Amino acid sequence: MADGLTTVRSGHGPKETMDRLAAAVTGRAMAILARIDHAAAAAEVGMTLRPTELLVFGNPKAGTPLMQADQTMGIDLPLKLLVWQDEEGVTWIGYNDPEWLATRHGLGGAPVLGAMAKALAAIAAEAAG
């Protein structure tokens, strides 16, 4: 796997997993900003792609202080969760580890990072279970 990428195996199909992620995100008072269906986009240009969908979401109260510390964090925020189905039919959830993102941008020790990491892990576990 890519550096800083956390993956969780889901016990559900791709659509149900994404729906469960969306519910877990909104249930924690975070805003969904986009839901991007990469497989549907591929189909629109005559290409095939196994189910692959991206959820973009966040909370400005958490992300803004990180961007105030280093505006380049804006390339990695808002947060994202990716759901995909592998060649064996297994559904996965993936997300960037906030601590890894902070290291990438030279930030460290921000209290919000631990909270972000815990929230992402809880959201993924809830959706996968």
C-alpha positions as a printed Julia matrix, in Angstrom:
129×3 Matrix{Float64}:
   0.0     0.0     0.0
   0.97    3.6    -0.46
   2.75    5.44    2.35
   0.33    6.9     4.86
  -2.66    4.99    3.49
  -4.77    3.1     6.03
  -6.98    0.32    4.65
  -9.9    -1.51    6.25
 -11.67   -4.53    4.78
 -15.43   -4.08    4.61
 -17.98   -6.78    5.28
 -20.35   -5.13    2.79
 -20.46   -4.44   -0.92
 -19.1    -1.16   -2.3
 -22.39    0.77   -2.48
 -23.54   -0.29    0.98
 -20.1     0.48    2.4
 -20.16    3.97    0.9
 -23.7     4.58    2.14
 -22.64    3.46    5.61
 -19.6     5.76    5.48
 -21.79    8.71    4.5
 -24.15    7.98    7.4
 -21.24    7.65    9.85
 -19.76   10.97    8.68
 -23.01   12.94    8.91
 -23.78   11.26   12.23
 -20.64   12.94   13.59
 -21.73   16.41   12.46
 -19.29   16.55    9.56
 -20.34   17.87    6.17
 -20.17   15.78    3.01
 -18.77   17.98    0.27
 -18.69   15.49   -2.61
 -19.3    11.88   -3.48
 -17.37   10.97   -6.62
 -18.12    7.75   -8.49
 -14.95    7.0   -10.46
 -16.45    3.86  -12.04
 -19.42    5.83  -13.37
 -17.04    8.46  -14.8
 -15.03    5.71  -16.5
 -18.22    4.25  -17.99
 -19.12    7.66  -19.42
 -15.99    7.54  -21.58
 -16.4     3.87  -22.56
 -13.95    2.45  -20.04
 -14.45   -0.06  -17.25
 -13.39    0.24  -13.64
 -14.4    -1.92  -10.71
 -16.53   -0.03   -8.17
 -14.44    2.9    -6.89
 -16.02    5.82   -5.06
 -14.58    8.76   -3.11
 -16.26   10.59   -0.24
 -14.95   14.11    0.46
 -15.96   15.54    3.84
 -14.81   17.65    6.7
 -15.25   20.06    9.53
 -13.7    23.53    9.09
 -13.18   23.85   12.86
 -10.72   20.96   12.67
  -9.11   21.6     9.3
  -8.73   25.37    9.31
  -6.16   25.5    12.15
  -4.0    23.01   10.23
  -4.18   25.17    7.11
  -3.45   28.26    9.21
  -0.27   26.54   10.38
   0.65   25.55    6.8
  -1.6    26.4     3.9
  -0.23   23.51    1.85
  -2.4    21.23    4.02
  -5.19   22.47    1.77
  -4.07   19.99   -0.9
  -4.93   17.13    1.48
  -7.97   18.65    3.16
 -10.86   18.17    3.33
 -10.61   14.55    4.41
 -11.35   11.75    1.97
 -12.45    8.14    2.22
 -12.09    5.81   -0.77
 -14.17    2.67   -1.27
 -13.12    0.17   -3.91
 -13.68   -3.43   -4.87
 -10.57   -5.44   -5.67
 -10.15   -8.09   -8.36
 -11.31  -10.79   -5.92
 -14.56   -8.96   -5.14
 -13.44   -7.75   -1.7
 -14.54   -4.24   -0.7
 -11.99   -1.95    0.94
 -12.03    1.44    2.65
  -8.92    3.59    2.46
  -7.94    6.92    3.92
  -4.86    9.04    4.53
  -3.55    8.92    8.08
  -3.77   12.49    9.48
  -0.46   12.07   11.32
   1.21   11.11    8.03
  -0.34   14.16    6.35
   0.98   16.4     9.11
   4.47   14.96    8.67
   4.21   15.51    4.92
   3.53   19.2     5.55
   6.0    19.65    8.4
   3.34   19.93   11.09
   3.49   17.98   14.27
   1.91   17.81   17.64
  -1.37   19.48   16.71
  -3.98   18.07   19.1
  -6.56   17.88   16.34
  -4.5    15.24   14.49
  -5.13   12.54   17.06
  -8.82   13.37   17.1
  -8.95   13.21   13.29
  -7.18    9.84   13.26
  -9.56    8.42   15.88
 -12.61    9.76   14.02
 -11.47    8.26   10.7
 -10.76    4.89   12.31
 -14.18    4.89   14.02
 -16.0     5.9    10.84
 -14.25    3.18    8.8
 -14.88    0.52   11.47
 -18.56    1.48   11.73
 -19.03    1.31    7.96
 -17.06   -1.91    7.53
 -18.71   -3.81   10.37
